[in-house]
Amino acid sequence: MVQLVNRAEVLGLLDEVGELADQLTPNEREMVSTIKAKYDGLGDESFDDKICIEVIIRNVGIREGFGMKPSEAAMRSIDLPTEGGDE
């Protein structure tokens, strides 16, 4: 069953994130594209689609606040220490 309130909120967020398209990383663009494709029809919707889009919009704001470009964010990596022997 389609949850109309959730669907309306997701569609509104998709419009909002569409205005930020040039500020998205490749992974974010792919996620938005996948969610948008789900909402072109009826049915295949997920409860966490709204959360995913909200996080993407939040991430754009964070990058903007730190003066980061989307290309810089995509290239960052965190080297975590590994446990075990030095073999």
DRENFIBA-874172 format. One record per residue (C-alpha): residue number from 1; residue in three letters; x, y, z. Coordinates in steps of 0.1 Angstrom, whole numbers, plus 2048, in hexadecimal, padded with zeros to 3 digits. Layout:
N
+-----+------+-----+-----+-----+
!  nr ! rest !  px !  py !  pz !
+-----+------+-----+-----+-----+
! NUM !  ALA !   X !   Y !   Z !
...
+-----+------+-----+-----+-----+
% end
This chain:
87
+-----+------+-----+-----+-----+
!  nr ! rest !  px !  py !  pz !
+-----+------+-----+-----+-----+
!   1 !  MET ! 800 ! 800 ! 800 !
!   2 !  VAL ! 80D ! 823 ! 7F7 !
!   3 !  GLN ! 812 ! 83A ! 815 !
!   4 !  LEU ! 807 ! 85B ! 806 !
!   5 !  VAL ! 816 ! 872 ! 821 !
!   6 !  ASN ! 838 ! 861 ! 81E !
!   7 !  ARG ! 836 ! 861 ! 7F8 !
!   8 !  ALA ! 82E ! 887 ! 7F8 !
!   9 !  GLU ! 84B ! 88E ! 810 !
!  10 !  VAL ! 863 ! 87A ! 7FB !
!  11 !  LEU ! 858 ! 88B ! 7DA !
!  12 !  GLY ! 85C ! 8AD ! 7EB !
!  13 !  LEU ! 87F ! 8A3 ! 7F6 !
!  14 !  LEU ! 888 ! 896 ! 7D3 !
!  15 !  ASP ! 87E ! 8B9 ! 7C5 !
!  16 !  GLU ! 894 ! 8C9 ! 7E0 !
!  17 !  VAL ! 8B2 ! 8B3 ! 7D9 !
!  18 !  GLY ! 8AD ! 8B8 ! 7B4 !
!  19 !  GLU ! 8B6 ! 8DC ! 7B9 !
!  20 !  LEU ! 8D7 ! 8D1 ! 7C9 !
!  21 !  ALA ! 8E0 ! 8B9 ! 7AD !
!  22 !  ASP ! 901 ! 8CB ! 7A4 !
!  23 !  GLN ! 90C ! 8C8 ! 7C9 !
!  24 !  LEU ! 907 ! 8A2 ! 7CC !
!  25 !  THR ! 922 ! 888 ! 7CC !
!  26 !  PRO ! 920 ! 86B ! 7B2 !
!  27 !  ASN ! 913 ! 854 ! 7CD !
!  28 !  GLU ! 8F9 ! 86C ! 7D8 !
!  29 !  ARG ! 8EE ! 872 ! 7B4 !
!  30 !  GLU ! 8EA ! 84C ! 7B0 !
!  31 !  MET ! 8D6 ! 849 ! 7D0 !
!  32 !  VAL ! 8BF ! 866 ! 7C6 !
!  33 !  SER ! 8BA ! 857 ! 7A3 !
!  34 !  THR ! 8B1 ! 835 ! 7B2 !
!  35 !  ILE ! 898 ! 844 ! 7CA !
!  36 !  LYS ! 889 ! 85A ! 7AF !
!  37 !  ALA ! 884 ! 83C ! 798 !
!  38 !  LYS ! 872 ! 82A ! 7B4 !
!  39 !  TYR ! 85A ! 847 ! 7B8 !
!  40 !  ASP ! 853 ! 84B ! 793 !
!  41 !  GLY ! 83B ! 82E ! 797 !
!  42 !  LEU ! 825 ! 822 ! 7B3 !
!  43 !  GLY ! 82F ! 807 ! 7CC !
!  44 !  ASP ! 854 ! 800 ! 7D0 !
!  45 !  GLU ! 859 ! 81A ! 7EB !
!  46 !  SER ! 86D ! 816 ! 80A !
!  47 !  PHE ! 86A ! 825 ! 82D !
!  48 !  ASP ! 88E ! 832 ! 82D !
!  49 !  ASP ! 88D ! 844 ! 80C !
!  50 !  LYS ! 884 ! 865 ! 81D !
!  51 !  ILE ! 8A0 ! 860 ! 836 !
!  52 !  CYS ! 8B9 ! 85A ! 81A !
!  53 !  ILE ! 8B0 ! 87A ! 808 !
!  54 !  GLU ! 8B0 ! 88E ! 829 !
!  55 !  VAL ! 8D4 ! 882 ! 830 !
!  56 !  ILE ! 8DF ! 88B ! 80D !
!  57 !  ILE ! 8D1 ! 8AE ! 811 !
!  58 !  ARG ! 8E2 ! 8B1 ! 833 !
!  59 !  ASN ! 903 ! 8A5 ! 824 !
!  60 !  VAL ! 901 ! 8C0 ! 809 !
!  61 !  GLY ! 8FC ! 8DA ! 824 !
!  62 !  ILE ! 91A ! 8CC ! 839 !
!  63 !  ARG ! 931 ! 8CD ! 81A !
!  64 !  GLU ! 925 ! 8F0 ! 812 !
!  65 !  GLY ! 92C ! 8FB ! 836 !
!  66 !  PHE ! 950 ! 8ED ! 834 !
!  67 !  GLY ! 956 ! 8FB ! 811 !
!  68 !  MET ! 95A ! 8D8 ! 802 !
!  69 !  LYS ! 953 ! 8D0 ! 7DE !
!  70 !  PRO ! 93F ! 8B0 ! 7D7 !
!  71 !  SER ! 95E ! 8A2 ! 7C4 !
!  72 !  GLU ! 973 ! 8A6 ! 7E4 !
!  73 !  ALA ! 95A ! 894 ! 7F9 !
!  74 !  ALA ! 959 ! 876 ! 7E2 !
!  75 !  MET ! 97E ! 872 ! 7E3 !
!  76 !  ARG ! 982 ! 872 ! 809 !
!  77 !  SER ! 98B ! 852 ! 819 !
!  78 !  ILE ! 992 ! 848 ! 83D !
!  79 !  ASP ! 9AE ! 830 ! 844 !
!  80 !  LEU ! 9A4 ! 81C ! 862 !
!  81 !  PRO ! 9BE ! 809 ! 876 !
!  82 !  THR ! 9BC ! 7E3 ! 872 !
!  83 !  GLU ! 9BF ! 7CB ! 88E !
!  84 !  GLY ! 9D6 ! 7AD ! 88C !
!  85 !  GLY ! 9F9 ! 7A6 ! 884 !
!  86 !  ASP ! A10 ! 7BA ! 86E !
!  87 !  GLU ! A13 ! 79F ! 854 !
+-----+------+-----+-----+-----+
% end
